Amino acid sequence: MTDSISPGGETHPIPPQASVPDPLDPDVGPNPLDPIEEPLVVPDDPITEENPALSPVPNLVARKSGARSKAAQERAQFNGAQRLLILDLWRRSALPAADFAELVGCAKHTLYAWNKAFEVAGPAGLMDHPRGAKKGTRVAEHIKRAILMMHHDHPEWGYQRLSDMLERGPEGLGVSGGTVERVLREAGIEPQDRPEPAQPHRDHIRFFERAKPNQLWQTDLFTFMLKRQNRRVHLVGFMDDHSRFIVSYGLHATASASLVIEVLRAGIASYQAPEEVLTDNGSQYITWRGSSRFHQECETRGIKHILSAPQHPQTLGKVERFWGTLWKECLHAAVFVDLEDARRRIGHFIDYYNFQRTHSGIGGLVPADRFFNAAPEVLKTLKARVDAKAHSIAVNGVPKEPLYLTGQVGGQSFSVHSEGERVILTSPEGRKEIDLVPPSKPATQVPAPQCPHAAPASDGPEDGMEEPPMPGVSPLDPIVPPTGTGAVAL
């Protein structure tokens, strides 16, 4: 016991206080502050409908989000065959749904749902079905069919090219390049061999483009062989830098300054003169002494002549890329009858390139969309003149009527059919080529293309396209006739 001192100086004893028990001490008894648990009192009255038995308090502990109850987990363990068996037993037992569900460990509503599914779809309604969205692209069936058909007709086209062409079609099927790729992969069509990605270049300006049409034209020459004549020919073209539109072209046996000047004049006559012309350092465009004929032609028409850096074809990258497209999609497979046939069919490919073929460098448009952006009526008129099958005519020429005959002569079967320009007779002796004399009618000619064409004027055969002399024949024969011994008579 301790004492306390009052303000008057008197001391008073302080009575001892009861210590508070530590609730964490195991030796200490129950805390008197805890609520007293009263036992559950069960009445002695008999259990009846008016006086039912007390049920224990249910467990009200909340379960985690997404967790399933034990009953739901048990119900999920049934597979399709077990559901079908349980439903069949329930129907045979004639028991109420609640009683039978308690026997098999499921809810009565589950039995009702199984019975309804069986009535609607039969046994298939009780089988397991995959959950979630269906695998594959969510594209309408007609769009998938259009993608597959267009890829079948043009297997060389890439995913983005197919997407652009579908969008420009009459139905306007707007699908992305990625969707086209997924549809083709689902159909088992793997992409063709793609070129390896280019190595990164040093940081410098690698691209330029004029802001509007007719500000700058690019021009270059391309050389290839006519397969039938085994002769080298030269193709020159002028391309608008802004739109990639080919304004004019020319095909000739010689690569001369006259050729490029005539093609330039044809382009100016159709689409007016450009402000600038970009060329390489070829002998057709420049000369090391004085001023070249092509440069003088540009000065006369008020056109600025720009030269690319020597040994740097990237400056003329747009027209160089067109030569690659022309070779891959036309010249590589085409077989021309003669120079004139090559001119017309190349012109049709240029029409196809200008008005129908989409270009990834200009946002999936065709060059004519950009070139005639300010003149839609002119574009509409020119498009109507372009043959719908311009690409097919360029690659395959004018379609020929098929030839196939079959029958019997003297008990022997035979057939006659055409293979390109050849006529083949098949008989028991084998195959052999024959000559048929066609009826007299004008030969089918390739229609004239829309793109302007020009070539230097010449008398007689094209320069460089003359037929070579026969063996033993000399150009001097009309002047000095040969003798029988091979010596020249003087």
C-alpha positions in Angstrom: 0.0 0.0 0.0 1.3 3.5 -0.9 0.4 6.9 0.5 -0.8 10.0 -1.4 -0.1 13.6 -0.3 -3.0 16.1 -0.4 -2.5 19.8 -1.1 -2.7 20.5 2.7 0.3 18.3 3.4 -1.8 15.3 4.8 -1.1 11.8 3.7 -3.9 9.3 2.8 -3.4 5.6 2.1 -4.3 4.3 -1.4 -6.2 1.0 -1.5 -4.7 -1.8 -3.7 -6.3 -2.1 -7.2 -7.0 -5.4 -9.0 -4.5 -6.3 -11.7 -5.7 -6.6 -15.2 -5.1 -10.1 -16.5 -3.0 -10.5 -19.6 -5.1 -12.0 -22.4 -2.0 -13.6 -24.0 -1.0 -15.3 -20.8 -2.0 -19.0 -21.1 -2.3 -19.4 -17.3 -4.9 -16.8 -17.1 -8.5 -17.9 -17.4 -11.2 -16.6 -19.8 -11.5 -12.9 -20.3 -14.5 -11.6 -18.4 -15.0 -9.0 -21.2 -15.6 -11.7 -23.8 -19.2 -12.4 -24.7 -20.7 -15.4 -23.0 -21.6 -18.2 -25.3 -25.0 -19.6 -24.5 -25.7 -23.2 -25.3 -28.2 -24.1 -28.0 -31.4 -25.1 -26.2 -33.3 -27.9 -27.9 -36.9 -28.1 -26.9 -38.2 -31.3 -25.4 -41.4 -31.1 -27.5 -41.7 -33.7 -30.3 -40.7 -32.7 -33.8 -43.7 -32.0 -36.0 -44.5 -29.9 -39.0 -45.7 -27.1 -36.7 -42.6 -27.5 -34.5 -39.6 -28.4 -36.9 -36.2 -29.2 -35.6 -33.7 -26.4 -35.4 -31.1 -26.4 -38.2 -27.5 -25.5 -37.5 -26.4 -22.0 -38.4 -25.0 -22.1 -41.9 -21.4 -21.1 -42.6 -21.6 -17.5 -43.9 -17.8 -17.2 -44.6 -17.4 -15.5 -48.1 -15.5 -17.3 -50.7 -12.9 -15.8 -53.0 -14.0 -14.3 -56.3 -14.2 -16.9 -59.0 -14.2 -19.8 -56.6 -16.8 -22.5 -57.2 -18.9 -24.2 -54.6 -18.3 -27.8 -53.8 -21.6 -28.8 -55.4 -20.8 -27.0 -58.6 -17.4 -28.6 -58.7 -19.0 -32.0 -58.3 -21.6 -31.3 -61.0 -18.8 -30.2 -63.4 -17.1 -33.6 -63.1 -19.8 -35.3 -65.2 -18.8 -35.9 -68.8 -21.2 -36.3 -71.8 -21.6 -40.0 -71.5 -22.4 -39.7 -67.7 -24.9 -37.0 -68.3 -26.7 -39.2 -70.9 -26.7 -42.1 -68.5 -28.0 -40.1 -65.5 -30.8 -38.6 -67.7 -31.8 -42.0 -68.9 -32.0 -43.4 -65.4 -34.0 -40.4 -64.2 -36.6 -40.9 -66.9 -36.8 -44.6 -66.2 -37.1 -44.1 -62.4 -40.2 -41.9 -62.5 -38.8 -40.1 -59.4 -39.2 -36.4 -58.8 -36.3 -34.4 -59.9 -35.4 -33.2 -56.4 -35.2 -36.8 -55.1 -33.3 -38.2 -57.9 -30.9 -35.3 -58.0 -30.0 -35.9 -54.3 -29.2 -39.5 -55.2 -26.8 -38.7 -58.0 -25.3 -35.6 -56.4 -26.5 -32.8 -58.6 -29.2 -30.1 -58.5 -32.7 -30.7 -59.9 -32.3 -27.7 -62.2 -29.4 -29.4 -63.8 -31.6 -32.4 -64.6 -34.2 -30.0 -66.1 -31.5 -28.3 -68.2 -30.1 -31.7 -69.4 -33.6 -32.9 -70.4 -34.2 -29.7 -72.4 -30.9 -29.9 -74.1 -31.6 -33.5 -75.1 -35.0 -32.6 -76.5 -33.5 -29.9 -78.6 -30.2 -31.4 -79.9 -30.4 -35.1 -78.9 -27.3 -36.7 -77.4 -25.1 -34.0 -78.9 -26.7 -31.5 -76.5 -25.2 -33.3 -73.5 -21.7 -33.5 -74.9 -18.9 -31.1 -73.8 -18.5 -28.0 -76.0 -15.4 -25.7 -76.2 -15.9 -22.5 -74.3 -14.9 -19.1 -75.4 -14.7 -17.6 -78.9 -14.1 -19.8 -81.9 -10.6 -20.1 -83.1 -9.7 -18.4 -86.3 -10.5 -15.1 -87.9 -13.9 -13.6 -87.4 -14.4 -12.8 -91.1 -17.5 -13.4 -93.1 -17.4 -16.4 -95.3 -17.8 -14.5 -98.5 -14.8 -12.3 -97.6 -12.7 -15.4 -97.0 -13.8 -16.8 -100.3 -12.9 -13.6 -102.1 -9.4 -13.6 -100.5 -8.8 -17.2 -101.5 -10.0 -16.6 -105.1 -8.0 -13.5 -105.6 -4.9 -15.2 -104.2 -5.5 -18.2 -106.6 -5.6 -15.8 -109.6 -2.6 -13.7 -108.4 -0.3 -15.9 -106.2 2.5 -13.4 -106.6 0.6 -10.6 -104.8 1.5 -10.0 -101.1 -0.9 -9.6 -98.2 -1.1 -5.8 -98.3 -1.6 -5.8 -102.1 -4.5 -8.3 -101.8 -6.0 -6.1 -99.1 -5.7 -2.9 -101.3 -7.2 -4.6 -104.3 -10.2 -6.0 -102.3 -10.9 -2.6 -100.9 -10.9 -1.1 -104.4 -13.3 -3.7 -105.7 -16.9 -3.1 -106.5 -18.0 -4.5 -103.1 -15.4 -2.5 -101.1 -14.2 -5.4 -98.9 -12.2 -3.6 -96.2 -9.8 -6.1 -94.6 -6.3 -5.5 -93.3 -3.2 -7.2 -94.6 -2.9 -9.1 -91.3 -6.4 -10.5 -91.7 -5.5 -11.6 -95.3 -2.5 -13.4 -93.9 -4.4 -15.2 -91.2 -7.1 -16.3 -93.7 -4.5 -17.7 -96.0 -2.6 -19.5 -93.2 -5.8 -21.1 -92.0 -6.4 -22.4 -95.5 -2.9 -24.0 -95.4 -1.3 -21.4 -97.8 2.1 -20.5 -96.6 3.7 -17.3 -97.8 6.2 -17.4 -100.6 9.8 -16.9 -100.1 10.3 -13.3 -98.9 13.4 -11.4 -99.5 15.6 -11.0 -96.5 15.1 -7.7 -94.7 17.5 -5.0 -95.7 20.4 -4.1 -93.5 20.0 -0.7 -91.7 21.6 2.2 -93.6 23.4 5.1 -92.2 21.2 8.0 -91.1 20.7 10.2 -94.2 17.9 11.3 -96.5 16.9 8.2 -98.5 13.5 9.4 -99.8 12.1 12.4 -101.7 8.8 13.1 -103.3 7.5 16.2 -105.0 4.4 17.8 -103.5 2.1 17.7 -106.6 2.0 16.2 -110.1 4.0 17.5 -113.0 6.6 19.1 -110.7 9.2 16.4 -111.5 9.5 13.6 -114.1 12.0 10.7 -113.8 13.2 8.9 -116.9 15.4 5.9 -117.5 16.1 3.2 -120.1 15.5 -0.6 -119.7 17.0 -3.2 -122.0 15.6 -6.7 -122.6 15.6 -9.5 -125.2 12.8 -10.4 -127.6 12.8 -14.2 -127.2 11.5 -15.1 -130.7 13.8 -12.8 -132.6 16.6 -13.1 -130.1 17.2 -9.4 -130.4 17.9 -6.7 -127.9 15.4 -3.8 -127.6 15.4 -0.7 -125.5 12.5 0.7 -123.5 12.4 4.3 -122.2 9.7 5.7 -119.8 8.9 9.0 -118.1 7.3 8.7 -114.6 5.7 11.5 -112.6 7.6 11.6 -109.2 4.6 12.5 -107.1 2.1 9.9 -108.3 4.3 7.2 -110.0 2.1 7.7 -113.1 3.8 6.7 -116.4 3.2 9.7 -118.7 4.8 8.2 -121.8 7.0 5.3 -123.1 8.8 4.2 -126.1 10.3 0.9 -127.4 12.9 0.8 -130.1 15.8 -1.3 -131.4 18.3 1.4 -130.6 18.8 3.5 -127.4 19.4 6.9 -128.9 18.8 10.5 -128.0 16.1 10.7 -130.6 14.1 8.0 -128.8 14.1 9.8 -125.4 13.3 13.2 -127.0 10.3 11.8 -129.0 9.0 10.1 -125.8 9.4 13.3 -123.9 7.4 15.2 -126.5 4.6 12.6 -126.5 4.3 12.9 -122.7 4.2 16.8 -122.9 1.6 16.7 -125.7 -0.7 14.6 -123.4 -0.1 15.9 -119.9 1.8 19.3 -120.4 5.4 20.0 -119.6 6.8 19.3 -116.1 8.9 21.8 -114.2 11.9 19.5 -113.9 13.2 16.3 -115.4 15.6 13.9 -113.5 17.9 11.7 -115.6 21.0 9.6 -115.1 24.3 10.3 -116.9 23.6 8.2 -119.9 24.8 9.2 -123.3 21.1 9.8 -124.4 20.8 12.6 -121.9 24.2 14.3 -121.6 27.4 14.8 -123.5 30.8 15.5 -122.2 31.3 18.3 -124.7 28.9 21.1 -125.0 25.1 20.7 -124.5 23.3 17.5 -125.5 20.2 17.4 -127.7 18.1 16.3 -124.8 19.3 19.2 -122.6 18.6 21.6 -125.4 15.1 20.2 -125.8 14.5 20.8 -122.1 15.9 24.4 -122.2 13.6 25.1 -125.2 10.5 24.1 -123.3 11.6 25.8 -120.0 12.2 22.5 -118.2 15.0 22.2 -115.6 17.3 19.2 -116.3 18.6 17.6 -113.1 21.3 14.9 -113.2 21.7 12.2 -110.6 25.0 11.4 -109.0 27.2 9.0 -111.1 27.0 5.4 -110.1 24.0 6.0 -107.8 20.9 4.4 -109.2 19.0 5.1 -105.9 18.3 8.6 -107.1 16.1 7.2 -109.8 14.7 4.6 -107.4 11.0 5.1 -108.4 11.5 4.4 -112.1 14.0 1.6 -111.3 11.4 0.0 -109.1 8.9 0.2 -112.0 11.4 -1.7 -114.3 11.5 -4.5 -111.7 7.7 -4.6 -111.5 7.4 -4.7 -115.3 9.9 -7.5 -115.6 8.4 -9.6 -112.8 4.8 -9.2 -113.8 5.0 -9.0 -117.6 8.2 -9.4 -119.5 9.5 -12.4 -117.7 6.6 -14.6 -118.9 5.5 -12.8 -122.0 6.5 -14.0 -125.5 6.1 -11.3 -128.1 5.4 -11.9 -131.8 7.5 -8.9 -133.0 8.5 -5.4 -131.9 5.1 -3.9 -132.7 3.3 -6.6 -130.6 5.7 -5.9 -127.8 5.0 -2.2 -128.0 1.2 -2.6 -127.7 1.3 -5.2 -125.0 3.8 -3.3 -122.9 1.5 -0.3 -123.3 -1.4 -2.3 -121.9 0.7 -3.3 -118.9 1.4 0.4 -118.3 -2.3 1.1 -118.5 -2.9 -1.6 -115.9 -0.1 -0.1 -113.8 -1.5 3.4 -114.0 -5.2 2.8 -113.5 -5.7 -0.6 -111.9 -2.6 -1.7 -109.9 -2.4 -0.5 -106.3 0.9 1.0 -105.1 2.1 0.6 -101.5 4.4 3.6 -101.8 1.3 5.9 -102.2 -0.9 4.5 -99.5 -2.6 1.7 -101.5 -3.8 4.0 -104.2 -3.3 3.6 -108.0 -1.0 6.2 -109.7 -3.9 7.7 -111.6 -5.7 8.6 -108.3 -2.8 10.9 -107.4 -2.0 12.2 -110.8 -5.6 13.3 -111.6 -6.6 14.2 -108.0 -7.7 17.7 -109.2 -9.4 16.4 -112.4 -11.8 13.5 -111.4 -13.7 13.8 -114.7 -10.5 13.3 -116.7 -9.6 10.3 -114.6 -13.1 8.8 -115.1 -12.9 9.2 -118.9 -9.4 7.7 -119.2 -10.4 4.7 -116.9 -13.2 3.9 -119.2 -10.8 3.7 -122.1 -8.5 1.2 -120.3 -9.2 -2.4 -121.1 -10.4 -4.3 -118.1 -8.1 -7.2 -119.0 -5.1 -5.0 -119.7 -2.8 -7.1 -117.6 -3.9 -10.3 -119.2 -3.4 -8.9 -122.7 0.1 -7.6 -121.7 1.2 -11.0 -120.5 -0.6 -13.4 -122.7 -1.6 -11.3 -125.8 -5.0 -11.6 -127.5 -6.7 -14.8 -126.4 -6.9 -17.4 -129.2 -9.8 -19.7 -129.9 -9.1 -23.2 -128.6 -8.5 -26.1 -131.1 -9.3 -29.7 -130.3 -10.4 -32.4 -132.8 -10.8 -36.1 -132.2 -12.2 -39.0 -134.2 -11.4 -42.3 -136.0 -10.0 -42.9 -139.5 -9.8 -46.5 -140.7 -10.4 -47.8 -137.2 -7.5 -45.8 -135.8 -8.2 -43.1 -133.2 -6.5 -39.7 -133.6 -6.7 -36.2 -132.0 -5.6 -32.8 -133.0 -5.0 -30.0 -130.5 -3.1 -26.7 -130.2 -0.2 -26.0 -127.9 0.4 -22.3 -128.1 1.4 -21.6 -131.7 1.9 -25.3 -132.6 -0.7 -27.9 -133.8 -0.1 -31.4 -132.6 -1.5 -34.7 -134.1 -1.7 -37.6 -131.7 -2.1 -41.1 -133.3 -1.1 -44.7 -132.5 2.2 -43.9 -134.1 2.9 -41.1 -131.6 2.8 -37.3 -131.6 4.0 -35.0 -134.3 3.6 -31.4 -135.3 1.5 -30.5 -138.4 0.8 -27.4 -140.4 -2.8 -26.3 -140.8 -3.8 -23.6 -143.4 -6.3 -21.3 -141.6 -9.1 -19.7 -143.5 -8.5 -16.3 -144.9 -9.5 -13.7 -142.3 -7.7 -10.7 -140.8 -5.3 -11.6 -138.0 -6.4 -10.7 -134.5 -4.4 -7.6 -133.4 -3.7 -6.4 -130.0 -5.8 -3.2 -129.3 -3.9 0.1 -129.0 -3.1 1.0 -125.4 -4.1 4.3 -123.7 -0.6 5.4 -122.6 1.2 7.7 -125.1 3.9 6.1 -127.1 6.6 7.5 -129.4 9.5 6.3 -131.4 12.0 7.9 -133.8 10.8 8.2 -137.4 12.6 5.7 -139.8 12.1 4.5 -143.3 11.9 0.8 -143.9 12.6 -1.7 -141.2 13.4 -0.6 -137.6 17.1 0.3 -137.1 18.8 -2.9 -135.9 15.8 -5.1 -136.7 16.8 -6.0 -140.3 16.9 -9.7 -141.0 20.5 -11.0 -141.2 21.7 -12.0 -144.7 21.7 -15.6 -145.7 25.0 -17.5 -145.7 27.1 -16.7 -148.8 25.1 -13.5 -149.5 26.8 -10.1 -149.3 25.5 -6.6 -149.5 27.9 -6.0 -152.4 26.3 -8.7 -154.6 24.1 -6.2 -156.5 27.1 -4.1 -157.3 29.8 -6.8 -157.9 28.1 -10.2 -158.8 30.0 -13.2 -157.4 31.6 -15.8 -159.7 31.0 -19.5 -159.6 34.5 -20.1 -158.0 33.8 -17.7 -155.1 36.2 -15.1 -156.5 34.9 -11.6 -157.2 34.9 -10.5 -160.8 36.7 -7.2 -161.3 
